[in-house]
Amino acid sequence: MNTFQIYTSDYCLEHHPGPSHPDSPERLTSVRKALRSPEFKGVPWKDAPLGTTEQVLLVHTPEYVDRIGRMRPKKGYVPLDGGDTVMSPGTWNAIMACVGAACAGVDDVVKGEAKRVYCVTRPCGHHAEPERAMGFSIFNHAAVAAAYAIDTHKIPKVAIVDIDVHHGNGTQDMFYYKPNVFYGSCHQSPFYPGTGAKYETGIDNNVVNVLLSRGCNSPTFRERMETEMLPALRRFKPELMIISAGFDAHQKDPLGGLSLTDDDFYWITKELVKIADEFGQGRVVSILEGGYSMSGLATGSIAHARALMEE
């Protein structure tokens, strides 16, 4: 068994939302280059398969999936939500590679081929709702991974922990009334998309939102996670851990307003790995979400991957 492996796809470089759009292909290039450093020599890299429509339909409506399929352009751009979320000719294969990576990662950790997997893909997905694209997100890859684990592998309890600077409104919406999925998010508030209030707790306290004020630093972040998020996760006892790994809470990020460091991303990842070891045979699937400082995204991913790789 590999302790740690990486999924990625060149298809994810072919999503072009526009020349001035923050979600540039350079994001993926910067992370992949960082993870090719000598520190990660020997880590297996696997090419992500394209996901299936059946996998996407686990969390999205048939009407929405059909509409996205019909809207993919042969040239130029098609805006899906007023300009934030845009399709280009290469977008369909990119988002299906994201889905494929997420599901393949679940397959590998459940079958014992790896303990922990990092899906280095783009675009992000956690804002995508069952029948709506928004916030750079078209299909919700972390949500697909959770639903796939439950549907295909019969995992009884799955946790999704979202460390992106933005609240994952789509992921929360999909599982709010499903007590076998825990959704936990630490996010800047007030901030886009305006969801993720403290009182949003799910049907069975299976949703935990940790609201962080603009400028939040390392000690405050760690104290809030230690007192609010981690105990709730341990009470839930997840048998599979999925991480929505956004790095736009990094102090260098131009879109976010938090002041987290590489050490913070290492720390929270190690804490989530500990919980996965306690309750889920160490099974972790991490999926890249946001992060728009090329250097912050790269060094944050290195810290995250280091924590996933270590025994």
C-alpha positions as CSV (number, residue, x, y, z in Angstrom):
1,M,0.0,0.0,0.0
2,N,1.2,3.5,-0.8
3,T,0.9,5.9,2.1
4,F,0.2,8.8,-0.2
5,Q,-0.4,9.4,-3.9
6,I,-1.5,12.1,-6.2
7,Y,-4.1,12.3,-8.9
8,T,-4.0,14.9,-11.6
9,S,-4.9,15.4,-15.3
10,D,-3.7,17.6,-18.1
11,Y,-7.4,18.1,-19.0
12,C,-7.6,20.4,-16.0
13,L,-5.2,22.8,-17.8
14,E,-7.7,23.2,-20.7
15,H,-10.3,25.0,-18.6
16,H,-9.9,28.7,-19.6
17,P,-12.4,31.0,-18.0
18,G,-10.8,34.1,-19.5
19,P,-7.5,36.0,-19.6
20,S,-8.1,38.0,-16.4
21,H,-10.0,35.3,-14.5
22,P,-8.4,34.4,-11.1
23,D,-8.8,30.7,-11.8
24,S,-6.1,30.4,-14.4
25,P,-4.4,27.2,-15.5
26,E,-1.2,28.6,-13.9
27,R,-2.8,27.6,-10.5
28,L,-2.5,24.0,-11.4
29,T,0.9,24.3,-12.9
30,S,2.3,26.0,-9.8
31,V,1.0,23.2,-7.5
32,R,2.2,20.4,-9.7
33,K,5.6,22.0,-10.0
34,A,5.8,22.4,-6.2
35,L,4.9,18.8,-5.6
36,R,7.7,17.6,-8.0
37,S,10.3,18.8,-5.5
38,P,12.8,16.2,-4.1
39,E,10.8,16.1,-0.9
40,F,8.1,14.1,-2.7
41,K,10.4,11.8,-4.7
42,G,8.8,8.4,-4.9
43,V,5.2,9.6,-4.4
44,P,3.1,7.9,-7.1
45,W,1.3,10.2,-9.6
46,K,-1.7,8.8,-11.3
47,D,-3.6,10.2,-14.3
48,A,-7.2,10.9,-13.4
49,P,-9.8,9.0,-15.4
50,L,-12.7,11.0,-16.7
51,G,-15.7,10.7,-14.4
52,T,-19.1,9.4,-15.5
53,T,-22.4,11.1,-15.8
54,E,-23.7,8.5,-13.2
55,Q,-21.2,9.8,-10.7
56,V,-22.2,13.4,-11.2
57,L,-25.8,12.5,-10.9
58,L,-25.2,11.3,-7.3
59,V,-25.4,15.0,-6.2
60,H,-26.6,17.1,-9.3
61,T,-30.0,17.0,-11.0
62,P,-30.4,15.4,-14.4
63,E,-31.7,18.7,-15.8
64,Y,-28.6,20.5,-14.6
65,V,-26.1,18.0,-15.9
66,D,-27.9,17.9,-19.3
67,R,-27.9,21.7,-19.5
68,I,-24.2,21.9,-18.7
69,G,-23.4,19.3,-21.3
70,R,-25.4,21.2,-24.0
71,M,-23.9,24.5,-23.1
72,R,-20.2,23.5,-23.6
73,P,-18.9,25.8,-26.4
74,K,-16.9,24.7,-29.4
75,K,-15.1,28.1,-29.2
76,G,-15.1,31.2,-27.0
77,Y,-16.7,31.4,-23.6
78,V,-20.1,30.7,-22.1
79,P,-20.8,32.4,-18.8
80,L,-22.9,30.4,-16.3
81,D,-23.6,32.8,-13.5
82,G,-23.0,36.3,-14.8
83,G,-19.3,36.0,-15.4
84,D,-17.7,34.4,-12.3
85,T,-18.2,30.8,-13.6
86,V,-17.3,30.4,-17.3
87,M,-17.1,27.4,-19.7
88,S,-14.5,27.2,-22.5
89,P,-14.1,24.4,-25.0
90,G,-11.9,22.4,-22.6
91,T,-14.1,22.9,-19.5
92,W,-16.2,19.7,-19.9
93,N,-13.2,17.4,-19.8
94,A,-11.6,19.4,-17.0
95,I,-14.6,19.1,-14.7
96,M,-15.1,15.4,-15.6
97,A,-11.4,14.8,-14.8
98,C,-12.0,16.4,-11.4
99,V,-14.9,14.0,-10.8
100,G,-12.9,11.1,-12.0
101,A,-10.0,11.9,-9.7
102,A,-12.2,12.3,-6.7
103,C,-13.9,8.9,-7.3
104,A,-10.7,7.1,-8.1
105,G,-9.2,8.5,-4.9
106,V,-12.1,7.1,-3.0
107,D,-11.7,3.7,-4.7
108,D,-8.0,3.6,-3.9
109,V,-8.3,4.4,-0.2
110,V,-11.2,2.0,0.3
111,K,-9.5,-0.8,-1.5
112,G,-6.3,-0.3,0.4
113,E,-4.2,0.8,-2.5
114,A,-3.3,4.1,-0.7
115,K,-4.1,5.6,2.7
116,R,-4.2,9.2,1.6
117,V,-4.8,10.8,-1.8
118,Y,-4.5,14.4,-3.0
119,C,-6.5,15.3,-6.1
120,V,-4.5,18.1,-7.8
121,T,-7.3,19.3,-10.1
122,R,-9.2,22.4,-11.2
123,P,-11.6,24.1,-11.3
124,C,-12.8,24.1,-7.7
125,G,-16.2,22.6,-6.9
126,H,-17.5,23.4,-3.4
127,H,-19.8,26.3,-4.5
128,A,-21.7,24.2,-7.1
129,E,-25.3,23.5,-5.9
130,P,-27.4,20.6,-7.1
131,E,-28.8,22.6,-10.1
132,R,-26.6,25.7,-10.2
133,A,-23.0,26.7,-11.0
134,M,-21.5,29.5,-9.1
135,G,-18.2,30.8,-7.6
136,F,-15.9,29.2,-10.3
137,S,-17.6,25.8,-9.6
138,I,-19.6,23.7,-12.0
139,F,-19.7,20.2,-10.5
140,N,-19.1,19.6,-6.8
141,H,-16.2,17.1,-6.7
142,A,-16.0,16.7,-2.9
143,A,-19.7,16.1,-2.7
144,V,-19.5,13.6,-5.5
145,A,-16.7,11.8,-3.7
146,A,-18.8,11.5,-0.5
147,A,-21.9,10.3,-2.3
148,Y,-19.9,7.9,-4.3
149,A,-18.2,6.4,-1.2
150,I,-21.7,5.9,0.4
151,D,-23.4,4.6,-2.8
152,T,-20.6,2.4,-4.2
153,H,-18.6,1.3,-1.2
154,K,-21.3,1.5,1.4
155,I,-19.2,3.6,3.8
156,P,-21.6,4.4,6.6
157,K,-20.3,7.8,7.7
158,V,-18.3,10.3,5.6
159,A,-16.9,13.7,6.7
160,I,-16.1,16.6,4.5
161,V,-13.9,19.3,6.0
162,D,-13.6,22.5,4.0
163,I,-10.6,24.8,4.7
164,D,-11.2,27.2,1.8
165,V,-11.6,30.9,2.8
166,H,-15.1,30.8,1.3
167,H,-18.0,28.7,2.7
168,G,-18.8,25.7,0.6
169,N,-22.5,26.5,0.2
170,G,-23.1,23.8,-2.4
171,T,-21.6,21.0,-0.3
172,Q,-23.5,22.1,2.7
173,D,-26.8,22.3,0.7
174,M,-26.3,18.7,-0.6
175,F,-25.9,17.1,2.8
176,Y,-27.8,19.4,5.2
177,Y,-30.5,16.8,5.6
178,K,-28.3,13.7,5.4
179,P,-27.1,12.7,8.9
180,N,-24.6,10.2,7.5
181,V,-22.4,13.0,6.1
182,F,-20.7,15.6,8.2
183,Y,-19.9,18.9,6.6
184,G,-17.5,21.2,8.5
185,S,-16.3,24.6,7.2
186,C,-14.0,27.2,8.5
187,H,-14.4,30.4,6.5
188,Q,-14.1,34.1,6.5
189,S,-17.3,35.8,7.5
190,P,-18.8,38.1,6.4
191,F,-17.7,37.1,2.9
192,Y,-18.8,35.5,-0.3
193,P,-21.1,33.6,-0.8
194,G,-22.9,34.8,2.4
195,T,-23.8,31.4,3.7
196,G,-22.4,29.3,6.5
197,A,-23.9,30.9,9.6
198,K,-23.3,29.5,13.0
199,Y,-26.9,28.5,13.4
200,E,-26.8,26.3,10.2
201,T,-26.2,23.0,11.9
202,G,-27.9,20.4,9.7
203,I,-30.6,17.9,10.4
204,D,-28.6,16.1,13.2
205,N,-25.8,18.6,14.1
206,N,-24.0,17.2,11.1
207,V,-23.0,20.7,9.9
208,V,-20.5,22.8,11.8
209,N,-19.5,26.3,10.6
210,V,-16.5,28.1,12.1
211,L,-16.7,31.8,11.3
212,L,-13.4,33.6,11.1
213,S,-13.2,37.4,11.1
214,R,-11.1,39.2,8.5
215,G,-7.4,39.2,9.6
216,C,-7.8,36.0,11.6
217,N,-4.3,34.8,12.6
218,S,-2.8,31.4,13.5
219,P,-3.5,31.3,17.2
220,T,-7.2,32.2,16.7
221,F,-7.6,29.8,13.9
222,R,-6.1,26.9,15.8
223,E,-8.1,27.7,19.0
224,R,-11.4,27.8,17.1
225,M,-10.7,24.6,15.3
226,E,-9.6,22.8,18.5
227,T,-12.7,23.9,20.4
228,E,-15.4,23.8,17.7
229,M,-14.5,21.7,14.7
230,L,-12.3,18.8,15.9
231,P,-14.5,17.8,18.8
232,A,-17.6,17.7,16.6
233,L,-15.7,15.5,14.1
234,R,-14.7,13.1,16.8
235,R,-18.3,12.9,18.0
236,F,-19.3,12.0,14.4
237,K,-16.6,9.3,14.0
238,P,-16.1,9.5,10.3
239,E,-15.1,6.3,8.4
240,L,-13.8,8.3,5.5
241,M,-12.3,11.9,5.6
242,I,-12.6,14.1,2.5
243,I,-10.9,17.5,2.6
244,S,-11.9,20.5,0.4
245,A,-8.4,21.9,0.4
246,G,-8.6,25.5,-0.5
247,F,-5.5,27.7,0.1
248,D,-7.1,31.2,-0.3
249,A,-7.0,31.6,3.5
250,H,-3.3,32.0,3.1
251,Q,-1.9,35.3,4.2
252,K,-0.6,36.0,0.6
253,D,-3.9,35.4,-1.1
254,P,-5.2,38.4,-3.1
255,L,-8.9,37.4,-2.8
256,G,-9.1,36.3,0.8
257,G,-8.7,38.3,4.0
258,L,-7.3,35.8,6.5
259,S,-3.7,35.5,7.7
260,L,-3.0,31.8,7.8
261,T,0.4,30.4,7.1
262,D,1.9,27.2,5.6
263,D,2.3,25.9,9.2
264,D,-1.4,26.3,9.8
265,F,-2.3,24.2,6.7
266,Y,0.2,21.5,7.9
267,W,-1.3,21.6,11.4
268,I,-4.9,21.3,10.4
269,T,-4.1,18.5,7.9
270,K,-2.3,16.5,10.6
271,E,-5.2,17.0,13.0
272,L,-7.6,15.6,10.3
273,V,-5.3,12.7,9.6
274,K,-5.3,11.9,13.3
275,I,-9.1,11.7,13.3
276,A,-9.1,9.6,10.1
277,D,-6.6,7.2,11.8
278,E,-8.9,7.0,14.9
279,F,-12.1,6.2,13.1
280,G,-11.6,5.6,9.4
281,Q,-8.5,3.3,9.0
282,G,-6.5,6.4,8.0
283,R,-8.5,7.0,4.8
284,V,-8.3,10.6,3.5
285,V,-9.1,12.0,0.0
286,S,-8.1,15.6,-0.4
287,I,-9.4,17.7,-3.3
288,L,-7.9,21.0,-4.4
289,E,-10.3,24.0,-4.1
290,G,-9.4,27.7,-4.2
291,G,-6.1,29.6,-3.8
292,Y,-5.1,32.5,-6.0
293,S,-1.6,33.5,-4.9
294,M,0.7,31.3,-7.0
295,S,3.3,31.2,-4.2
296,G,0.8,30.8,-1.4
297,L,-1.0,28.1,-3.3
298,A,2.3,26.3,-4.0
299,T,3.8,26.4,-0.5
300,G,0.4,25.7,1.2
301,S,0.0,22.6,-1.0
302,I,3.5,21.5,0.0
303,A,2.6,21.8,3.7
304,H,-0.7,20.0,3.1
305,A,0.9,17.2,1.1
306,R,3.7,16.8,3.6
307,A,1.2,16.2,6.3
308,L,-0.7,13.7,4.1
309,M,2.6,11.9,3.3
310,E,4.0,11.5,6.7
311,E,3.2,8.4,8.8
